């Protein structure tokens, strides 16, 4: 059974990545932070128990970037809002458990990812809540179709993102993981 860990990444260019953080630190420093955070995250999460796939944006530039490790498969995120892009990544994963994370979660470890995959042994969906009301991980069993309303009517980048996503999967067995912090602003870096 193949386990797939999808990491959503953006080409770390000033003004195109971590713009809310860039308003606090400056766009160059925010892009620098994201590039180094992403590299450290990928190194930390490499594990023979799962295959890492990078979901890249922008599609063409991200797929051809020399920033990302050349040995990891890359898939374009494609157009749409965050929910549409995450749905595309989850649907295109091989059958079996799949987890999807962003690259801006400094506290995530292999232990967290292992717990997510373990949760998918009995749950159909798994979420890692974030302190800001969103979530740092979403996972699905992928032995059957995803919930039809998954990510429908979710207000992204708000304190309602997790609650509204849970409404969209209300007929699924859901597991919850540890709460972690993602980095959106300078205050998140010092927390």
C-alpha positions in Angstrom: 0.0 0.0 0.0 1.5 3.3 -1.1 1.4 6.3 1.3 1.7 9.7 -0.4 2.6 12.9 1.3 1.9 16.0 -0.9 3.7 19.2 0.0 2.2 22.3 -1.5 5.0 24.7 -2.5 5.3 28.0 -4.4 8.4 29.2 -6.2 10.1 31.3 -3.6 10.1 34.7 -5.4 9.7 38.0 -3.6 6.2 39.3 -3.8 4.8 35.9 -5.0 5.1 33.9 -1.8 4.3 34.6 1.8 3.0 38.1 1.0 1.3 38.6 4.4 4.7 37.7 6.1 6.3 40.0 3.5 4.2 43.0 4.7 5.9 42.5 8.1 9.4 41.5 7.1 9.8 42.7 3.6 9.1 40.6 0.5 12.8 39.5 0.0 13.1 38.3 3.6 9.8 36.5 3.4 10.8 34.7 0.2 14.2 33.8 1.8 12.4 32.4 4.9 10.0 30.3 2.8 12.8 28.9 0.7 14.9 27.8 3.7 11.8 26.7 5.6 10.7 24.5 2.7 14.2 23.0 2.2 14.4 22.1 5.9 10.8 20.7 5.9 11.5 18.4 3.0 14.7 17.1 4.5 13.0 16.6 7.9 10.0 14.7 6.4 11.8 12.3 4.0 11.0 8.8 5.1 10.9 5.4 3.4 7.3 4.9 4.7 5.8 7.4 2.3 6.5 9.0 -1.1 6.8 12.8 -1.1 5.3 14.6 -4.0 5.7 18.4 -4.5 2.5 20.2 -5.7 4.2 23.2 -7.4 3.0 26.7 -8.3 3.3 28.4 -10.7 2.8 25.3 -12.7 5.5 25.5 -15.4 8.1 27.5 -13.4 7.6 25.4 -10.3 8.0 22.1 -12.2 11.2 23.3 -13.8 12.7 25.0 -10.7 16.1 24.1 -9.5 15.0 25.1 -5.9 13.3 21.7 -5.3 15.1 18.4 -4.9 15.4 16.8 -8.4 14.6 13.3 -7.1 11.1 14.3 -5.9 8.1 14.1 -8.3 6.4 17.4 -9.0 2.8 18.0 -10.0 1.4 21.4 -11.1 -1.3 22.7 -8.7 -3.2 24.2 -11.6 -5.8 27.0 -11.4 -8.5 27.7 -8.8 -8.8 28.6 -5.2 -7.0 26.6 -2.5 -9.8 24.1 -2.2 -9.9 23.3 -5.9 -6.1 22.9 -6.0 -6.1 20.6 -2.9 -8.9 18.6 -4.3 -7.0 18.1 -7.5 -3.9 17.0 -5.6 -5.8 14.5 -3.4 -7.7 13.1 -6.4 -4.6 12.6 -8.5 -2.8 10.7 -5.7 -2.5 6.9 -6.1 -5.1 4.8 -4.3 -4.2 4.5 -0.6 -3.7 7.0 2.2 -2.7 10.5 1.1 -1.8 13.5 3.3 -1.4 17.0 2.1 0.4 19.8 3.9 1.6 23.3 3.3 5.3 24.1 3.5 4.9 26.8 6.2 4.6 24.7 9.3 7.9 24.7 11.1 6.8 22.3 13.9 5.7 19.4 11.7 7.8 16.2 12.2 7.8 12.7 10.8 6.0 11.7 14.0 3.1 13.9 13.0 2.9 12.6 9.5 3.1 9.0 10.8 0.2 9.7 13.2 -1.8 11.1 10.3 -1.3 8.0 8.1 -2.0 5.7 11.2 -5.3 7.6 11.7 -6.3 6.8 8.1 -6.4 3.1 9.1 -9.8 3.7 10.7 -10.8 7.3 9.7 -11.8 8.4 6.2 -10.3 11.9 6.6 -7.8 13.3 9.0 -7.1 17.0 9.8 -4.2 18.7 11.7 -5.8 21.9 13.1 -3.8 25.1 13.2 -4.0 27.7 15.9 -5.5 30.3 13.6 -8.6 28.3 12.8 -7.3 26.7 9.7 -5.4 23.4 9.4 -1.9 22.3 8.5 -2.8 18.9 7.2 -5.6 17.2 5.4 -5.6 13.5 4.6 -7.9 11.0 3.0 -8.0 7.2 2.6 -8.3 7.4 -1.2 -9.7 3.9 -1.5 -12.9 5.4 -2.8 -14.1 8.8 -4.0 -13.5 11.9 -1.9 -16.6 13.5 -0.3 -18.5 15.3 -3.0 -18.8 18.5 -1.0 -15.1 18.5 0.2 -13.9 22.1 0.5 -17.2 23.6 -0.7 -18.1 27.0 0.8 -14.9 27.3 2.8 -13.6 30.8 3.5 -9.9 30.3 3.1 -7.4 32.2 5.3 -10.0 32.8 8.0 -10.6 31.4 11.5 -13.6 29.4 10.0 -11.6 27.3 7.5 -11.4 24.1 9.6 -15.0 24.4 10.9 -16.4 24.9 7.4 -14.2 22.1 5.9 -15.5 19.8 8.6 -19.1 20.7 7.6 -18.2 19.7 4.0 -17.2 16.2 5.2 -19.9 15.7 7.8 -20.7 12.2 6.6 -17.1 10.9 6.9 -15.3 9.4 9.8 -12.8 12.1 10.8 -9.7 12.0 13.0 -7.9 15.0 14.4 -4.2 15.5 15.0 -2.1 17.8 17.2 -2.6 21.5 16.8 0.4 23.2 15.1 1.2 26.7 14.0 1.6 27.8 10.4 3.5 31.0 9.6 1.5 33.8 8.0 2.8 36.9 9.8 5.9 37.9 11.7 4.1 37.3 15.1 3.8 33.6 14.0 7.6 33.3 13.8 8.0 34.3 17.5 5.2 32.1 18.8 
